[in-house]
Amino acid sequence: MAQTLIRFESPVVYRDGRQYIAQVCGREWDNGQWEAWLEFEDVTSGEVLRSQRETTQPNHADAVYWATGLTPVYLEGALDRILNTPEKRAPERVAPPFFDGPAPHPRPVMSNREPILDPFSVYHKSPDLLAQELTALRGWHLRQIIRDFNLAEDTRLETLTEPELGALIMRRVRDLHA
């Protein structure tokens, strides 16, 4: 249920001379937080205007504390926002994009299965570490890394030795990493 958190004694004078008595009102949400808004009562006509939500606070005490810090300038600005809501403009037409997606990443895309080793990640840490790890792998692992990361055409891989496969991976990763 909404309640008045604070009522200001001094009237807020609008630029045309009309005077309003301002008050801060608030209510608790289901999660315990409080929202607060401003209400302005025209001294002459009795018409009451209200703002949109001005703040959200974690609890009642913080909402009251927030309200006590409001200045006459803030209240004048809030009243001006209520009385002079900006016109909503239709969004401008934006040209369609030139491409259907982003530029390709310089690093090749790997297959769907998890590779035994990500040569780019290891190379980024240390090229020497990559060279060392490649020497520990068998030929079929090296061929799979080449396939997973599209490092070379598959046609001649079966004819390469393990040292040649390792050198191929190092060369391609270095070229693509630069």
C-alpha positions as CSV (number, residue, x, y, z in Angstrom):
1,M,0.0,0.0,0.0
2,A,1.4,3.4,-1.0
3,Q,2.2,6.0,1.7
4,T,3.5,9.5,1.8
5,L,7.2,9.5,2.8
6,I,7.7,13.2,3.1
7,R,5.8,16.4,2.3
8,F,7.6,19.6,1.5
9,E,6.5,22.9,3.2
10,S,7.8,25.3,0.6
11,P,5.9,25.3,-2.7
12,V,7.5,24.5,-6.0
13,V,7.0,27.4,-8.4
14,Y,6.6,26.5,-12.0
15,R,8.0,28.9,-14.7
16,D,4.5,30.3,-15.4
17,G,4.0,31.2,-11.8
18,R,1.8,28.3,-10.7
19,Q,2.7,26.9,-7.3
20,Y,2.6,23.3,-6.3
21,I,3.0,21.5,-3.0
22,A,5.3,18.4,-3.5
23,Q,5.4,15.2,-1.6
24,V,7.3,12.0,-2.0
25,C,5.2,8.8,-2.0
26,G,6.3,5.2,-2.0
27,R,5.3,1.6,-1.8
28,E,6.9,-1.7,-1.0
29,W,7.3,-4.4,-3.6
30,D,6.9,-8.1,-2.9
31,N,10.7,-8.5,-2.6
32,G,10.9,-5.8,0.2
33,Q,12.3,-3.1,-2.0
34,W,10.7,0.3,-2.2
35,E,9.9,2.5,-5.2
36,A,9.2,6.2,-4.8
37,W,7.6,8.9,-7.0
38,L,6.7,12.5,-6.6
39,E,3.2,14.1,-6.4
40,F,2.6,17.8,-7.0
41,E,-0.7,19.4,-5.9
42,D,-1.6,22.7,-7.6
43,V,-2.2,25.2,-4.8
44,T,-4.9,27.0,-6.8
45,S,-6.8,24.3,-8.6
46,G,-6.1,21.3,-6.4
47,E,-5.1,19.2,-9.4
48,V,-2.5,16.6,-8.5
49,L,0.2,15.4,-10.9
50,R,2.6,12.5,-10.3
51,S,5.9,11.5,-11.7
52,Q,7.1,8.2,-12.9
53,R,9.2,6.2,-10.5
54,E,12.1,8.4,-9.3
55,T,14.0,5.8,-7.4
56,T,14.1,2.2,-6.1
57,Q,15.6,1.6,-2.7
58,P,16.3,-1.6,-0.8
59,N,14.0,-0.7,2.1
60,H,11.6,1.8,3.7
61,A,14.3,3.6,5.7
62,D,16.5,4.1,2.6
63,A,13.5,5.4,0.6
64,V,12.8,8.0,3.3
65,Y,16.5,8.9,3.5
66,W,16.5,9.4,-0.3
67,A,13.4,11.6,-0.1
68,T,15.0,13.9,2.6
69,G,17.9,14.7,0.2
70,L,15.7,16.1,-2.6
71,T,16.5,19.7,-3.3
72,P,14.2,22.4,-4.7
73,V,16.1,22.2,-8.0
74,Y,15.4,18.5,-8.2
75,L,11.7,19.1,-7.5
76,E,11.5,21.8,-10.1
77,G,13.1,19.5,-12.7
78,A,10.7,16.7,-11.8
79,L,7.7,19.0,-12.2
80,D,9.0,20.3,-15.5
81,R,9.4,16.6,-16.7
82,I,5.7,16.0,-15.8
83,L,4.4,19.1,-17.5
84,N,6.6,18.9,-20.6
85,T,6.8,15.3,-21.6
86,P,8.9,15.0,-24.8
87,E,7.1,14.0,-28.0
88,K,7.8,10.5,-29.0
89,R,9.5,10.3,-32.4
90,A,9.2,7.4,-34.8
91,P,12.6,5.7,-35.0
92,E,14.6,6.5,-38.1
93,R,14.9,3.9,-40.8
94,V,18.2,2.2,-40.6
95,A,19.9,0.8,-43.7
96,P,20.2,-3.0,-43.7
97,P,23.6,-4.6,-43.0
98,F,26.0,-5.2,-45.9
99,F,26.9,-8.7,-44.6
100,D,24.9,-11.6,-43.2
101,G,27.4,-12.1,-40.3
102,P,30.7,-11.0,-38.8
103,A,34.0,-11.4,-40.4
104,P,35.5,-14.8,-40.0
105,H,37.9,-15.3,-37.1
106,P,41.5,-15.7,-38.2
107,R,41.7,-18.9,-36.2
108,P,40.2,-21.9,-38.0
109,V,37.1,-23.5,-36.7
110,M,37.5,-27.0,-35.2
111,S,35.2,-29.9,-35.6
112,N,32.4,-30.8,-33.1
113,R,34.5,-33.1,-30.9
114,E,36.9,-32.0,-28.3
115,P,40.5,-32.0,-29.6
116,I,43.3,-33.7,-27.7
117,L,45.2,-30.4,-27.8
118,D,44.4,-26.8,-28.8
119,P,47.6,-25.8,-30.6
120,F,46.7,-22.1,-30.6
121,S,46.1,-21.9,-26.9
122,V,49.4,-23.7,-26.1
123,Y,51.3,-21.6,-28.7
124,H,49.9,-18.5,-27.1
125,K,51.4,-19.6,-23.7
126,S,54.7,-20.7,-25.2
127,P,55.8,-21.8,-28.7
128,D,58.4,-24.0,-27.1
129,L,55.8,-25.7,-24.9
130,L,53.7,-26.5,-28.1
131,A,56.8,-27.9,-29.8
132,Q,57.4,-30.1,-26.7
133,E,53.8,-31.3,-26.5
134,L,53.6,-32.2,-30.1
135,T,56.7,-34.5,-29.9
136,A,54.8,-36.5,-27.2
137,L,51.8,-37.2,-29.5
138,R,51.4,-40.1,-32.0
139,G,50.9,-39.5,-35.7
140,W,47.1,-40.2,-35.6
141,H,46.8,-37.5,-32.8
142,L,48.7,-35.0,-34.9
143,R,46.6,-35.7,-38.0
144,Q,43.5,-35.2,-35.9
145,I,44.7,-31.9,-34.6
146,I,45.4,-30.8,-38.2
147,R,41.9,-31.9,-39.2
148,D,40.2,-30.4,-36.2
149,F,41.8,-27.0,-36.8
150,N,41.8,-27.1,-40.6
151,L,45.6,-26.6,-40.7
152,A,46.2,-28.3,-44.0
153,E,44.6,-30.3,-46.8
154,D,43.8,-33.9,-45.8
155,T,45.2,-35.4,-49.0
156,R,48.8,-35.9,-48.1
157,L,48.7,-36.2,-44.3
158,E,49.0,-40.0,-44.2
159,T,52.4,-39.8,-46.0
160,L,53.9,-37.4,-43.4
161,T,56.0,-38.7,-40.5
162,E,55.4,-37.6,-36.9
163,P,58.2,-34.9,-36.9
164,E,56.8,-33.6,-40.3
165,L,53.3,-33.4,-38.9
166,G,54.5,-31.6,-35.8
167,A,56.5,-29.1,-37.9
168,L,53.4,-28.6,-40.1
169,I,51.3,-27.8,-37.0
170,M,54.0,-25.4,-35.7
171,R,54.3,-23.6,-39.0
172,R,50.6,-23.2,-39.6
173,V,49.9,-22.1,-36.0
174,R,52.7,-19.5,-36.1
175,D,51.5,-18.2,-39.5
176,L,47.9,-17.9,-38.3
177,H,48.8,-16.6,-34.9
178,A,50.8,-13.6,-36.3
